[in-house]
Amino acid sequence: MINTVTDYTIYIIGAPIILCLIILEIIISAKKGLKYYKYQDSLGSIGLIIGNVIINLMTKGVIIAFYLFLYQFRLFDFSIFGSIWIEIILTLLAIDFIYYWFHRTSHHVRFFWAIHMNHHSSEEMNFLVALRQAWFNPIFRVPFFFILPLIGFNPLLTLIVGAASTLWAVIQHTKMIGKLGPLEFIFVTPSAHRVHHGVNDEYMDKNFGNILIIWDKIFGTTKQRKNKLSLD
C-alpha cells in the first residue's frame, strides 16, 4: 500500500472535494444572505495558501530525508503486527496526539503563536479558512513530529495518514454543520472547532485536537459551546 499510494494521492483526491465544498458553501451562504465569504478575507486566505504550498514543496524533500534518516534508529518495528490497518490506526493516533501538543504550544508559546496566528487572523469561519496556514508552518512542525520516526512510525505512511487527517480538519471549519450528537464526545466536530476559533474569554485556548477530542478531555482543555460565539 505504501508503495502505491502517496500523500499526493490523498491531495489529488481531496483537492476537488474541498473545492466543491467551498463552492457549495459560497452558494448556500449567499442564497441565505449570510456572507460567509468576504472578498478581502478570502484573498488573504488564498495568499497564505499559495505561500504555504510553495514553502512546503521547497522543504518537503529535506524534511522527509531527515525523517527517513531518523527512522533507521527507530525503537520499535510496527510491521510485526502483520497488518497495514493496525499500522494506520496507530499512526493516526500518534499523529493526532502529537498534533494536539503542537497546536496547544502554538497558542501558549509566543514564538509559535507568531506563526499560528495567521490561521486565526480571519474573522470568518469557512472551508477556505481551514487552508489559511502560515507560510513556514511545515518547518515549525518538525520539532514536534520528528519523534514519530524515532519511535518507529514509517515516515512515508505518516505522510499519507497526515494528509488524510488534514482533509478532516477542513470539514471542521464551517458554520453550516451543527452539533453531531454522540460524535461530539469522540471527535473534533465543526461545532467543537468553532469554539476553538471563538474569542470569548470562556472559549479561549480550548479544543486543540484535530480528529479526536479525547486529548482535550484528558488534558483538561475541552469546552462545549454554551453561549453565543463571537463567530456567530
C-alpha positions as CSV (number, residue, x, y, z in Angstrom):
1,M,0.0,0.0,0.0
2,I,2.8,2.4,0.9
3,N,4.4,1.8,-2.5
4,T,1.3,2.5,-4.5
5,V,-0.3,5.4,-2.5
6,T,1.4,8.6,-1.5
7,D,0.3,11.8,0.3
8,Y,0.0,13.4,-3.2
9,T,-2.6,10.7,-4.0
10,I,-4.7,11.9,-1.0
11,Y,-4.3,15.5,-2.0
12,I,-5.2,14.8,-5.6
13,I,-8.4,13.1,-4.5
14,G,-9.1,15.6,-1.7
15,A,-8.5,18.8,-3.6
16,P,-11.6,18.6,-5.9
17,I,-13.7,17.6,-2.9
18,I,-12.5,20.6,-0.9
19,L,-13.1,22.9,-3.9
20,C,-16.6,21.6,-4.3
21,L,-17.3,22.1,-0.6
22,I,-16.0,25.7,-0.8
23,I,-18.2,26.5,-3.9
24,L,-21.2,24.8,-2.3
25,E,-20.7,26.8,0.9
26,I,-20.4,30.1,-1.0
27,I,-23.6,29.3,-3.0
28,I,-25.7,28.2,0.0
29,S,-24.5,31.1,2.3
30,A,-25.1,33.6,-0.5
31,K,-28.6,32.4,-1.0
32,K,-29.3,32.7,2.7
33,G,-27.7,36.1,2.8
34,L,-25.1,35.0,5.4
35,K,-22.0,36.3,3.6
36,Y,-19.6,33.6,5.0
37,Y,-17.1,34.7,2.4
38,K,-15.7,38.2,2.2
39,Y,-13.6,39.3,-0.7
40,Q,-10.6,40.8,1.2
41,D,-10.6,38.0,3.8
42,S,-10.7,35.3,1.1
43,L,-7.8,37.0,-0.8
44,G,-5.8,36.9,2.4
45,S,-6.5,33.2,2.8
46,I,-5.5,32.5,-0.8
47,G,-2.2,34.4,-0.4
48,L,-1.3,32.3,2.7
49,I,-2.3,29.1,0.9
50,I,0.0,29.8,-2.0
51,G,2.9,30.7,0.2
52,N,2.4,27.7,2.3
53,V,2.3,25.3,-0.7
54,I,5.4,26.8,-2.2
55,I,7.4,26.5,1.1
56,N,6.1,23.0,1.6
57,L,7.3,21.9,-1.9
58,M,10.7,23.6,-1.3
59,T,11.3,21.9,2.0
60,K,9.4,18.7,1.8
61,G,12.3,16.6,0.3
62,V,14.7,17.7,3.0
63,I,12.2,17.0,5.8
64,I,11.3,13.6,4.5
65,A,15.0,12.7,4.1
66,F,15.6,13.8,7.8
67,Y,12.7,11.6,9.0
68,L,13.9,8.6,6.9
69,F,17.4,9.1,8.5
70,L,15.9,9.1,12.0
71,Y,13.7,6.1,11.1
72,Q,16.9,4.0,10.9
73,F,17.3,4.4,14.7
74,R,13.6,3.5,15.5
75,L,12.8,1.9,18.8
76,F,10.0,-0.3,17.5
77,D,9.0,-2.0,14.3
78,F,5.3,-1.8,13.9
79,S,5.3,-4.1,10.9
80,I,5.5,-7.0,13.3
81,F,1.7,-6.7,13.7
82,G,1.4,-8.0,10.1
83,S,-1.4,-5.7,9.3
84,I,-1.2,-2.4,7.5
85,W,-4.5,-1.3,9.1
86,I,-3.1,-1.7,12.6
87,E,-0.2,0.5,11.5
88,I,-2.5,3.1,10.0
89,I,-4.6,3.2,13.2
90,L,-1.5,3.5,15.4
91,T,-0.1,6.2,13.1
92,L,-3.3,8.1,13.1
93,L,-3.4,8.1,16.9
94,A,0.2,9.1,17.2
95,I,-0.2,12.0,14.7
96,D,-3.3,13.2,16.4
97,F,-1.6,13.1,19.9
98,I,1.5,15.0,18.7
99,Y,-0.7,17.5,16.8
100,Y,-2.6,18.2,20.0
101,W,0.6,19.3,21.7
102,F,1.9,21.1,18.6
103,H,-1.4,23.1,18.4
104,R,-1.5,23.8,22.1
105,T,2.1,25.0,22.1
106,S,1.3,27.2,19.1
107,H,-1.2,29.0,21.3
108,H,0.9,29.3,24.5
109,V,4.4,30.0,23.3
110,R,4.8,33.4,21.6
111,F,7.3,32.2,19.1
112,F,4.9,29.6,17.7
113,W,1.9,31.8,18.1
114,A,3.6,34.3,15.8
115,I,3.4,31.6,13.1
116,H,0.0,30.1,14.0
117,M,-1.8,33.5,14.5
118,N,-2.1,33.7,10.7
119,H,-4.7,31.0,10.8
120,H,-6.7,32.8,13.4
121,S,-6.3,36.2,11.7
122,S,-9.6,35.7,9.8
123,E,-12.9,36.8,11.4
124,E,-14.7,34.3,9.2
125,M,-15.3,30.6,9.7
126,N,-15.4,28.8,6.4
127,F,-13.8,25.9,4.5
128,L,-11.2,28.3,2.9
129,V,-10.1,29.4,6.4
130,A,-9.0,25.8,7.1
131,L,-6.3,26.2,4.4
132,R,-5.2,29.6,5.8
133,Q,-1.9,28.4,7.2
134,A,1.3,30.3,7.8
135,W,4.0,30.0,5.1
136,F,6.6,28.4,7.3
137,N,4.1,26.1,9.2
138,P,5.6,23.0,7.5
139,I,9.0,23.8,9.0
140,F,7.8,24.6,12.5
141,R,6.1,21.2,12.8
142,V,9.4,19.3,12.6
143,P,10.5,19.9,16.3
144,F,7.3,18.1,17.3
145,F,6.8,15.4,14.7
146,F,10.5,14.2,14.5
147,I,9.8,11.9,17.4
148,L,7.5,9.7,15.3
149,P,10.1,8.1,13.1
150,L,12.3,7.6,16.2
151,I,9.5,5.7,17.9
152,G,9.0,3.5,14.8
153,F,6.3,5.1,12.6
154,N,7.2,4.8,8.9
155,P,7.7,8.4,7.6
156,L,6.0,7.5,4.2
157,L,2.9,6.1,5.9
158,T,2.9,9.1,8.3
159,L,2.8,11.4,5.3
160,I,-0.3,9.6,3.9
161,V,-2.2,9.4,7.1
162,G,-1.2,13.0,7.9
163,A,-2.6,14.1,4.5
164,A,-5.9,12.4,5.3
165,S,-6.1,14.0,8.7
166,T,-5.6,17.4,7.1
167,L,-8.6,16.8,4.9
168,W,-10.7,16.1,8.1
169,A,-9.5,19.4,9.5
170,V,-11.1,21.2,6.5
171,I,-14.5,19.9,7.4
172,Q,-14.3,21.4,10.9
173,H,-14.1,25.0,9.5
174,T,-17.7,25.8,8.8
175,K,-20.8,27.3,10.4
176,M,-23.1,25.2,8.2
177,I,-22.8,22.0,10.2
178,G,-24.5,21.9,13.6
179,K,-23.8,19.6,16.5
180,L,-23.4,16.0,15.6
181,G,-24.9,14.2,18.6
182,P,-22.8,11.4,20.1
183,L,-19.9,12.2,17.7
184,E,-19.3,15.3,19.8
185,F,-17.9,13.2,22.6
186,I,-15.3,11.5,20.4
187,F,-14.4,13.7,17.5
188,V,-13.4,17.3,17.0
189,T,-16.5,18.3,15.1
190,P,-17.3,21.7,13.4
191,S,-19.1,22.7,16.5
192,A,-16.2,21.9,18.7
193,H,-13.7,23.7,16.4
194,R,-15.9,26.8,16.2
195,V,-15.4,27.0,20.0
196,H,-11.6,26.9,19.4
197,H,-11.9,29.9,17.0
198,G,-14.1,31.9,19.3
199,V,-12.6,34.9,21.1
200,N,-15.0,34.8,24.0
201,D,-13.0,34.6,27.3
202,E,-14.7,31.3,28.2
203,Y,-13.7,29.7,24.9
204,M,-10.1,30.9,24.7
205,D,-7.4,28.2,24.3
206,K,-9.8,25.3,24.1
207,N,-10.3,22.2,21.8
208,F,-6.8,21.9,20.4
209,G,-7.3,18.4,18.9
210,N,-7.5,17.7,15.2
211,I,-9.5,14.5,14.9
212,L,-10.2,13.2,18.4
213,I,-11.5,15.4,21.2
214,I,-10.2,12.8,23.8
215,W,-6.9,14.5,24.1
216,D,-8.6,17.7,25.2
217,K,-10.7,15.7,27.6
218,I,-7.7,14.0,29.1
219,F,-5.6,17.2,29.5
220,G,-8.4,19.5,30.6
221,T,-8.8,21.8,27.5
222,T,-12.2,20.7,26.2
223,K,-15.1,23.0,26.1
224,Q,-18.6,22.6,24.8
225,R,-20.4,25.6,23.4
226,K,-23.0,27.0,25.8
227,N,-23.3,30.7,24.9
228,K,-23.2,32.7,21.7
229,L,-19.9,32.6,19.9
230,S,-18.0,35.7,18.7
231,L,-18.1,34.0,15.2
232,D,-21.9,33.9,15.1
